[in-house]
Amino acid sequence: MGSDTHGIVRTLRKGASPSLVYGPVYKRSQAEKRDFDSRVEMEVQKATSAMKIEMTEKMYEAKKEMEAMDKKFLEAKEEAKENNKVMERKLSEAKMDMEEIIADKVKEGIQAYVKSLGINIDVSLKSEQVPYNPLEDCQQPSSLVPGVHTRKVRENFIKILNFILIA
């Protein structure tokens, strides 16, 4: 193919080629091509700048929403801390009340047990000094009889009960 036949399709004896029927193809000049390219480039720049502005606005809105969510989260966290402190205080008060109730019940149980043993305890006396006589302990055959306390054991028991009841 030579330069004079540029754009002409050889039909191999199947009839006329389209360029012979419709005429030669229009070719743009270099100036038109540059003008078209510059217009396309301007349109692309406009579209990208519009998209960039839109994305910037969306980012700004998203940041505002994130700040609002962070603020709500911090408020909820502070409220949870306050509620936790209130619950801890209520639990400690309830624990102290329960400890007092349990201590009272234990004292009542000990007093009932002591009464059932027939021992009278003066709660107002903090420490009762009972003279110790080892001969008295030896004279009682309490080790042979179960359930009978010696004087020393009974005195120690009374001291312990006094300590518990006073405390």
Residue pairs with C-beta under 8 A, 6 or more apart in sequence:
1 8
1 10
7 19
7 24
7 25
8 17
8 19
8 20
9 17
9 18
9 19
10 17
11 17
19 25
28 36
106 164
107 164
107 165
110 161
110 164
110 165
111 121
111 165
114 121
114 161
119 154
119 157
119 158
121 158
121 161
121 162
121 165
122 128
123 162
123 165
123 166
125 162
126 162
126 166
127 159
127 162
128 158
128 159
128 162
130 155
132 152
132 155
133 151
136 151
137 150
137 151
137 152
140 148
140 150
140 151
142 148
142 149
142 150
149 157
